[in-house]
Amino acid sequence: MRTIAKIVILSALLACAFGEPQYSAYWARNDYPNDLITVMGDMRGAEQIAEKLRQSESPEALFELGRLYYSRGLYRQALAFFQRTDFGEDVRLLLMSFCYIILDQKDSAKVYLSQINQNRLRAWSSAGLARMEQNIPSAVADYPYLANFFAEVKPNADSTFTGGFTIQFGAFSDSSRAFIMMNKLKDIGLEPYIQKTVVNEQVLYRVRAERFRTKQEAEEAASALGDQFIYMIVPVE
């Protein structure tokens, strides 16, 4: 069984979309391209969008620039934009805390994690705080499904366990894009893996993580990802 050795702030990373990212209403309202693959897979397309966003100093544009740089793994630049706006509320605070965690500035991360109040994000802020404070059992007591994401609290791990369900974060025809996604997930503490498969004579590289005995367990864990994540619950093959 693949386990997650570090904190799973699965989302974690609302901007680090698993699979293909979703646009916010801002991007749609301002006629940005509808090809989401271009944004994440083509640096030139991303830079064109960034340049268009830079032309606006609105709080929402600054937030979207932060999301764009975050999705590219440019965490210091992302922070610079997030710090210039209060748009995004708790989502912005969560993303800022992830930036600080990745940059190994844990004291700053704690400040922002402790300010998060939205119910759908509280589990992940609690997970982040618990991991940094070495108090994982406390977070699991408050949010039992987090036990699926902490290797050290998983009871009776069975190395012979086969089958079950997993969370899939994307399927790519280009292996390099799959590895980029996998590395982004590793940056936030996950232990993802790539599964090569052939569908209708086309080779696909699936990015997956974690294994659950039942579909319900997988759905309960995935439900904490937030409504901006694209993922699928699929049988382990």
C-alpha positions in Angstrom: 0.0 0.0 0.0 1.3 3.4 -0.9 1.3 5.7 2.1 1.7 9.4 2.5 4.7 10.0 4.7 4.3 13.8 5.0 1.3 15.9 5.5 -1.3 15.5 2.9 -2.7 19.0 2.4 -4.5 17.7 -0.6 -5.4 20.4 -1.8 -4.4 21.2 -0.5 -3.8 23.2 -3.0 -6.7 24.6 -4.4 -4.7 26.1 -7.2 -2.5 23.1 -7.8 -5.3 21.4 -9.6 -5.2 17.6 -9.8 -5.8 16.6 -13.4 -6.8 19.7 -15.3 -7.4 22.9 -13.4 -10.7 24.8 -13.3 -11.0 28.5 -14.1 -12.5 30.9 -11.7 -15.3 33.1 -12.7 -12.8 35.9 -13.2 -11.0 34.1 -16.0 -14.3 33.2 -17.7 -15.8 36.7 -17.5 -12.7 38.2 -19.1 -12.6 35.9 -22.1 -9.5 34.0 -21.3 -8.9 30.8 -23.5 -11.1 27.9 -22.7 -8.3 25.4 -23.2 -7.3 24.5 -19.7 -4.5 22.2 -20.9 -2.8 25.2 -22.5 -2.7 27.0 -19.3 -0.9 24.2 -17.4 1.0 22.6 -20.2 2.1 25.5 -22.4 4.4 28.1 -20.7 3.8 30.5 -23.6 0.1 30.4 -23.1 0.4 30.8 -19.4 2.7 33.8 -19.9 0.2 35.4 -22.2 -2.5 35.1 -19.6 -0.2 36.4 -16.9 0.6 39.4 -19.0 -3.1 40.1 -19.5 -3.7 39.8 -15.8 -0.8 42.2 -15.0 -2.6 44.9 -16.9 -5.2 45.0 -14.1 -4.4 46.0 -10.5 -7.8 44.7 -9.3 -7.8 42.5 -6.1 -9.2 39.6 -8.1 -6.5 39.9 -10.8 -3.8 39.9 -8.2 -5.3 36.8 -6.7 -5.4 35.0 -10.0 -1.8 35.9 -10.7 -0.9 34.3 -7.4 -2.8 31.2 -8.3 -1.1 31.1 -11.7 2.4 31.4 -10.2 1.5 28.9 -7.5 0.4 26.3 -10.1 3.8 26.8 -11.8 5.7 26.1 -8.5 6.9 29.7 -8.2 6.0 30.1 -4.6 7.9 33.2 -3.8 6.3 35.0 -6.7 2.9 33.6 -5.8 3.3 35.0 -2.3 4.2 38.4 -3.6 0.8 38.7 -5.4 -1.2 37.1 -2.6 0.2 39.6 -0.1 -1.1 42.5 -2.3 -4.7 41.5 -2.2 -7.3 40.4 0.3 -9.4 38.7 -2.4 -10.1 35.0 -2.1 -10.5 35.1 1.7 -9.7 31.7 3.3 -8.6 30.1 0.0 -5.9 32.8 -0.3 -4.8 32.2 3.3 -4.6 28.4 2.7 -2.5 28.9 -0.5 -0.2 31.4 1.3 0.3 28.8 4.1 1.2 26.2 1.6 3.7 28.5 0.0 5.3 29.1 3.4 5.3 25.4 4.2 7.1 24.6 1.0 9.6 27.4 1.6 10.2 26.0 5.1 8.9 29.1 6.9 6.7 27.2 9.3 6.1 30.0 11.7 4.5 32.1 9.0 2.5 29.1 7.7 1.0 28.7 11.2 -0.1 32.3 11.3 -2.2 31.9 8.2 -3.4 28.4 8.9 -4.8 29.5 12.3 -6.9 32.3 10.6 -8.9 29.9 8.4 -12.5 29.6 9.4 -14.4 28.1 6.4 -15.7 24.7 7.3 -14.6 23.1 4.0 -11.0 24.2 4.6 -10.7 23.7 8.3 -9.8 20.0 8.0 -6.7 20.9 5.9 -5.6 23.8 8.0 -5.9 21.5 11.1 -3.9 18.9 9.3 -1.2 21.4 8.4 -1.0 22.7 12.0 -1.0 19.2 13.5 1.8 18.1 11.2 4.0 21.0 12.0 3.3 20.7 15.8 3.7 16.9 15.8 0.1 16.5 17.0 -1.4 14.4 14.3 -3.7 12.3 16.6 -5.5 15.6 17.6 -6.4 16.4 14.0 -7.5 12.9 13.2 -9.8 12.9 16.3 -11.5 16.1 14.9 -11.6 14.9 11.3 -11.4 11.0 11.3 -11.0 10.8 7.5 -7.6 12.4 7.8 -6.3 9.1 9.1 -6.2 7.9 5.5 -3.6 10.6 4.7 -1.2 10.0 7.6 0.9 6.9 7.4 1.8 6.9 11.1 -1.8 6.7 12.2 -3.2 4.1 9.8 -4.3 1.1 11.9 -3.3 -2.4 11.0 -1.8 -1.7 7.6 -1.9 -4.9 5.5 1.0 -5.1 3.1 -0.9 -7.9 1.3 -4.0 -5.8 0.7 -4.9 -5.6 -3.0 -7.8 -4.1 -4.9 -9.8 -1.3 -3.4 -10.1 2.3 -4.8 -7.7 5.2 -5.4 -7.9 8.9 -6.2 -6.9 9.8 -9.8 -5.6 13.4 -10.4 -5.3 13.3 -14.2 -4.5 11.1 -17.2 -2.0 12.5 -19.7 -1.0 11.5 -23.2 2.4 13.2 -22.6 4.5 11.5 -20.0 6.4 14.7 -19.2 3.2 16.4 -18.2 2.4 13.5 -15.9 5.8 13.8 -14.2 5.3 17.6 -13.8 2.0 16.9 -12.1 3.5 14.2 -9.9 6.3 16.5 -8.8 3.9 19.2 -8.0 2.0 16.8 -5.7 5.3 15.8 -4.1 6.0 19.4 -3.4 3.0 19.5 -1.1 3.8 16.3 0.8 2.0 13.7 -1.3 3.5 10.4 -2.6 1.8 10.1 -6.0 2.6 7.5 -8.6 2.2 7.2 -12.3 0.4 4.3 -14.0 0.9 3.7 -17.7 -2.0 2.3 -19.6 -3.4 2.0 -23.1 -7.0 3.1 -23.9 -8.3 2.8 -27.4 -4.7 2.3 -28.7 -3.6 5.5 -27.0 -1.0 5.5 -24.3 -2.0 7.4 -21.1 -0.1 8.2 -18.0 -2.4 8.3 -15.0 -1.4 10.2 -11.9 -2.8 8.6 -8.8 -2.3 8.5 -5.0 -3.5 6.5 -2.0 -5.5 3.4 -1.7 -8.8 2.7 0.2 -10.6 -0.5 0.9 -14.0 0.8 -0.1 -15.3 3.4 -2.5 -17.1 5.2 0.4 -13.8 5.7 2.2 -12.2 7.1 -0.9 -15.2 9.5 -1.5 -15.1 10.7 2.1 -11.4 11.5 1.8 -11.8 13.1 -1.6 -14.7 15.2 -0.5 -12.4 17.3 1.7 -10.5 18.4 -1.4 -12.9 21.3 -2.1 -15.0 22.0 -5.1 -12.2 23.4 -7.2 -10.4 20.1 -7.5 -10.8 17.7 -10.5 -10.4 14.1 -9.4 -11.9 10.7 -9.9 -12.5 7.8 -7.6 -11.4 4.7 -9.6 -10.8 1.0 -8.8 -7.2 0.0 -8.2 -6.0 -2.0 -11.2 
